[in-house]
């Protein structure tokens, strides 16, 4: 196994990782960034980004990530393709294994591994991704203004997505696979009080309909077995996200869903010199702009940590 020592290692390449890289490189920390298995993160699966400041006409998701990468590289970030496969945070400096064959020892580690949206697993769902199928109503709902849409899920996220869409769409179907919702009582009340939200209880999706874009959905009643086709233009899956944090479970504090915990008001984890940014720690907002903001925090926290370390060593 090859070995290497770096000052700052950034794991992940979405808005959080690249923003951390921009700040860290401008601070002279010579960061090395590994892109992970999905270079650019979730935004690379988004066609149009219209709510990120600085792009008045919107921008294609992959193009935006390329811009961020170029900006990070302009200031000296060493961007590399590779996946962090294991870590050892039991001693300092920290060790991260890349692709099971390269060991990187880092004085500071910034985790920006993000989270992955969970989907139903339908072939038609995958085929129509970004042409009517989405996992983020706040991100993509605007494109379906004035159209009929559907939301799948029974938790708080699904309820929030449905109520958000109900403000801009004439009709929202909420597909709940059981006869009750898991959402908090207040969110359930909001859904039930919205006149243009129709809850389809005990309902699952058999297929998303359409050739080049979403034209409808085929649903099945889980009790009666009855099937029916419903015309819609947008299909939003809100059954949860899974943070990409499994390799850190032996060292870092996380909640029951796997989101990493931070010291409030910072990006600091329970391990000194390890910081977390973006969706790996954020289960509330999950937006590109909030991820970028936390990336800035991660780099500044890492810079201050390293400065304090150098001061201690000099004493």
C-alpha positions as CSV (number, residue, x, y, z in Angstrom):
1,X,0.0,0.0,0.0
2,X,1.4,3.4,-1.0
3,X,1.5,6.1,1.7
4,X,1.3,9.9,1.6
5,X,1.2,12.8,4.1
6,X,-1.0,15.9,3.6
7,X,-2.0,18.9,5.6
8,X,-5.7,18.9,4.7
9,X,-7.7,16.1,3.2
10,X,-11.2,16.7,1.8
11,X,-13.4,13.7,1.2
12,X,-16.2,14.4,-1.3
13,X,-16.8,16.8,-4.2
14,X,-20.2,18.4,-4.0
15,X,-20.8,22.1,-3.2
16,X,-19.5,21.5,0.4
17,X,-16.3,19.8,-0.6
18,X,-15.4,22.2,-3.4
19,X,-16.2,25.3,-1.2
20,X,-14.1,23.9,1.6
21,X,-11.3,23.4,-1.0
22,X,-11.6,26.9,-2.3
23,X,-11.2,28.4,1.2
24,X,-8.6,25.9,2.4
25,X,-6.4,26.5,-0.7
26,X,-6.7,30.3,-0.5
27,X,-5.5,29.9,3.1
28,X,-2.4,28.2,1.9
29,X,-3.3,24.8,3.4
30,X,-2.6,22.9,0.1
31,X,-5.7,20.7,0.3
32,X,-6.1,17.3,-1.4
33,X,-9.6,16.5,-2.5
34,X,-10.9,13.1,-3.4
35,X,-14.0,13.2,-5.5
36,X,-15.7,10.0,-4.2
37,X,-17.8,7.6,-6.2
38,X,-20.0,10.3,-7.6
39,X,-17.8,13.3,-8.6
40,X,-19.8,16.5,-8.1
41,X,-22.3,14.9,-5.8
42,X,-26.1,14.9,-6.1
43,X,-26.1,18.0,-8.3
44,X,-24.6,16.0,-11.2
45,X,-28.0,14.3,-11.5
46,X,-29.8,17.7,-11.7
47,X,-30.4,19.2,-15.1
48,X,-31.3,22.8,-14.1
49,X,-30.2,24.6,-11.0
50,X,-32.1,27.9,-10.7
51,X,-31.9,28.7,-7.0
52,X,-28.1,29.0,-6.5
53,X,-27.0,32.7,-6.2
54,X,-24.9,34.1,-9.0
55,X,-26.5,32.3,-11.9
56,X,-29.4,34.6,-12.9
57,X,-30.3,32.4,-15.9
58,X,-29.8,29.1,-14.0
59,X,-27.2,26.6,-14.8
60,X,-26.9,22.9,-15.6
61,X,-26.0,20.9,-12.5
62,X,-22.9,19.1,-13.9
63,X,-21.7,22.4,-15.4
64,X,-22.0,24.1,-12.0
65,X,-19.9,21.4,-10.4
66,X,-17.3,21.8,-13.1
67,X,-17.2,25.5,-12.3
68,X,-16.6,24.9,-8.6
69,X,-13.9,22.3,-9.4
70,X,-12.1,24.8,-11.7
71,X,-12.3,27.5,-9.0
72,X,-10.8,25.1,-6.4
73,X,-8.1,24.1,-8.7
74,X,-7.3,27.7,-9.7
75,X,-6.2,28.3,-6.1
76,X,-4.1,25.1,-5.9
77,X,-6.4,22.3,-4.7
78,X,-5.2,18.9,-5.8
79,X,-8.4,17.3,-7.1
80,X,-8.2,13.5,-7.5
81,X,-10.6,10.8,-8.5
82,X,-10.8,8.2,-5.8
83,X,-13.1,6.8,-3.1
84,X,-12.3,6.8,0.7
85,X,-12.9,3.1,1.6
86,X,-11.9,3.2,5.3
87,X,-10.5,5.5,8.0
88,X,-8.6,5.3,11.3
89,X,-9.2,8.2,13.6
90,X,-7.9,6.5,16.7
91,X,-4.7,8.4,16.7
92,X,-3.3,11.7,15.3
93,X,-2.6,12.5,12.6
94,X,-5.6,10.8,10.9
95,X,-5.4,8.0,8.4
96,X,-7.7,7.6,5.4
97,X,-7.5,4.7,2.9
98,X,-8.3,5.5,-0.7
99,X,-9.6,2.8,-3.0
100,X,-8.2,0.2,-0.5
101,X,-4.7,0.7,-1.7
102,X,-3.4,4.2,-0.9
103,X,-3.0,5.5,2.7
104,X,-3.3,9.3,3.3
105,X,-2.2,10.7,6.6
106,X,-3.8,14.1,7.2
107,X,-3.4,16.8,9.9
108,X,-7.0,17.8,9.3
109,X,-9.9,15.9,7.5
110,X,-13.0,17.6,6.1
111,X,-15.8,15.2,5.4
112,X,-18.1,16.2,2.6
113,X,-19.4,12.8,1.5
114,X,-23.1,14.0,1.3
115,X,-26.2,11.8,1.3
116,X,-27.9,9.8,-1.3
117,X,-31.7,10.0,-2.0
118,X,-33.5,6.8,-1.7
119,X,-35.8,5.7,-4.6
120,X,-38.4,3.1,-5.2
121,X,-36.2,1.0,-7.5
122,X,-38.5,1.1,-10.5
123,X,-36.9,0.9,-14.0
124,X,-39.3,3.6,-15.2
125,X,-38.4,5.8,-12.3
126,X,-34.7,5.6,-13.2
127,X,-35.4,6.1,-16.9
128,X,-37.4,9.3,-16.3
129,X,-35.0,10.8,-13.7
130,X,-34.7,14.6,-14.2
131,X,-37.5,14.6,-16.9
132,X,-40.3,14.4,-14.3
133,X,-38.9,12.3,-11.6
134,X,-37.2,14.1,-8.7
135,X,-36.3,13.6,-5.0
136,X,-36.4,17.3,-4.1
137,X,-39.5,19.4,-4.5
138,X,-37.8,22.5,-3.3
139,X,-35.1,22.1,-5.9
140,X,-37.3,21.1,-8.9
141,X,-40.9,22.0,-8.0
142,X,-40.8,25.3,-9.8
143,X,-40.6,23.5,-13.1
144,X,-44.1,22.0,-12.5
145,X,-45.9,25.1,-11.5
146,X,-49.5,24.9,-12.7
147,X,-49.2,21.1,-13.3
148,X,-50.5,18.1,-11.5
149,X,-47.9,16.1,-9.5
150,X,-47.5,13.3,-7.1
151,X,-45.4,12.8,-3.9
152,X,-44.5,9.3,-2.6
153,X,-43.9,8.9,1.2
154,X,-45.6,9.2,4.5
155,X,-43.1,11.0,6.7
156,X,-42.4,14.6,7.5
157,X,-40.3,15.1,4.3
158,X,-43.1,13.8,2.1
159,X,-45.7,16.0,4.0
160,X,-43.4,19.1,3.6
161,X,-42.9,18.4,-0.1
162,X,-46.6,17.9,-0.7
163,X,-47.5,21.2,1.1
164,X,-44.8,23.0,-0.7
165,X,-46.0,21.8,-4.1
166,X,-49.6,22.5,-3.2
167,X,-48.8,26.2,-3.2
168,X,-47.8,26.1,-6.9
169,X,-49.6,23.1,-8.3
170,X,-53.4,22.8,-8.8
171,X,-53.4,19.1,-7.7
172,X,-51.0,17.1,-5.6
173,X,-51.4,13.3,-5.0
174,X,-49.7,12.0,-1.8
175,X,-49.1,8.3,-2.0
176,X,-48.9,6.6,1.4
177,X,-48.3,2.9,1.4
178,X,-50.0,2.3,4.7
179,X,-53.3,3.5,6.2
180,X,-51.5,6.0,8.3
181,X,-48.7,8.5,8.0
182,X,-45.4,8.6,10.0
183,X,-45.3,12.4,9.8
184,X,-45.6,14.5,12.9
185,X,-49.2,15.4,13.8
186,X,-48.8,19.1,12.8
187,X,-47.5,18.1,9.4
188,X,-50.3,15.6,8.9
189,X,-52.8,18.3,9.7
190,X,-51.3,20.7,7.1
191,X,-51.6,18.0,4.5
192,X,-55.2,17.1,5.4
193,X,-56.2,20.7,5.5
194,X,-54.8,21.5,2.0
195,X,-57.8,21.4,-0.4
196,X,-55.7,20.4,-3.4
197,X,-53.8,17.5,-1.8
198,X,-55.4,14.1,-2.2
199,X,-54.0,11.4,0.0
200,X,-54.1,7.9,-1.6
201,X,-53.9,5.5,1.4
202,X,-52.5,2.0,1.1
203,X,-51.1,2.9,-2.3
204,X,-47.9,1.9,-4.0
205,X,-46.5,2.9,-7.4
206,X,-46.2,0.1,-9.9
207,X,-44.8,2.2,-12.8
208,X,-44.1,5.8,-13.7
209,X,-45.7,6.4,-17.1
210,X,-44.2,8.3,-20.1
211,X,-41.6,7.8,-22.8
212,X,-39.5,11.0,-22.8
213,X,-41.1,12.7,-19.8
214,X,-43.5,11.8,-17.0
215,X,-47.0,11.6,-18.2
216,X,-48.6,9.6,-15.4
217,X,-48.3,6.9,-12.8
218,X,-49.8,3.4,-12.4
219,X,-50.7,2.8,-8.8
220,X,-52.0,-0.2,-6.9
221,X,-54.1,-0.4,-3.8
222,X,-52.2,-2.6,-1.3
223,X,-55.5,-3.9,0.2
224,X,-57.8,-4.5,-2.7
225,X,-55.2,-4.9,-5.5
226,X,-57.0,-2.5,-7.7
227,X,-54.8,-0.7,-10.2
228,X,-55.4,2.6,-11.9
229,X,-53.5,5.1,-14.1
230,X,-53.4,8.7,-13.0
231,X,-52.1,11.5,-15.3
232,X,-49.4,13.7,-13.7
233,X,-46.4,15.7,-14.9
234,X,-44.1,15.4,-11.9
235,X,-43.3,12.5,-9.7
236,X,-41.5,13.3,-6.4
237,X,-40.0,10.6,-4.3
238,X,-39.7,11.5,-0.6
239,X,-38.9,8.3,1.2
240,X,-35.7,9.5,2.8
241,X,-32.0,10.0,2.3
242,X,-29.1,7.9,3.4
243,X,-26.0,9.8,4.5
244,X,-22.8,8.4,3.1
245,X,-21.1,8.0,6.4
246,X,-20.8,4.2,7.0
247,X,-17.0,4.2,7.0
248,X,-17.0,6.7,10.0
249,X,-19.3,4.8,12.3
250,X,-16.5,3.4,14.5
251,X,-15.1,6.8,15.3
252,X,-17.6,9.6,14.9
253,X,-20.9,10.4,16.7
254,X,-23.9,10.1,14.5
255,X,-27.7,9.9,14.9
256,X,-29.8,6.9,14.3
257,X,-30.1,7.7,10.6
258,X,-26.3,8.0,10.2
259,X,-26.0,11.8,10.0
260,X,-22.8,12.9,11.6
261,X,-23.2,15.1,14.7
262,X,-21.3,18.4,15.0
263,X,-20.6,20.8,17.9
264,X,-23.5,23.4,17.5
265,X,-22.5,26.4,15.5
266,X,-19.4,24.7,14.0
267,X,-18.3,21.8,11.7
268,X,-16.4,20.1,14.5
269,X,-17.0,16.4,15.2
270,X,-16.2,14.5,18.4
271,X,-12.7,13.7,17.0
272,X,-10.2,16.5,17.1
273,X,-9.1,17.6,13.7
274,X,-12.1,16.0,11.9
275,X,-14.8,18.3,10.5
276,X,-18.0,17.5,8.6
277,X,-19.8,19.7,6.0
278,X,-22.8,19.4,3.8
279,X,-25.5,16.7,3.7
280,X,-23.5,14.2,5.6
281,X,-24.5,16.2,8.7
282,X,-27.6,18.1,7.4
283,X,-30.9,16.3,7.4
284,X,-33.0,19.5,7.5
285,X,-32.1,21.8,4.6
286,X,-30.2,19.7,2.1
287,X,-29.6,22.5,-0.4
288,X,-26.6,23.3,-2.5
289,X,-26.3,26.8,-0.9
290,X,-26.4,25.5,2.7
291,X,-23.9,22.8,1.8
292,X,-21.5,25.4,0.3
293,X,-21.9,27.6,3.4
294,X,-21.0,24.7,5.7
295,X,-18.0,24.0,3.4
296,X,-16.7,27.4,4.2
297,X,-17.2,26.7,7.9
298,X,-15.3,23.4,7.6
299,X,-12.3,25.1,6.0
300,X,-12.2,28.0,8.5
301,X,-12.5,25.5,11.4
302,X,-9.7,23.4,10.0
303,X,-7.5,26.5,9.4
304,X,-8.0,27.6,13.0
305,X,-7.4,24.1,14.4
306,X,-4.1,23.8,12.4
307,X,-3.0,27.3,13.5
308,X,-3.6,26.4,17.2
309,X,-1.7,23.1,16.7
310,X,1.3,25.0,15.2
311,X,1.3,27.4,18.1
312,X,1.3,24.6,20.6
313,X,4.2,22.9,18.8
314,X,6.2,26.2,18.8
315,X,5.8,26.6,22.6
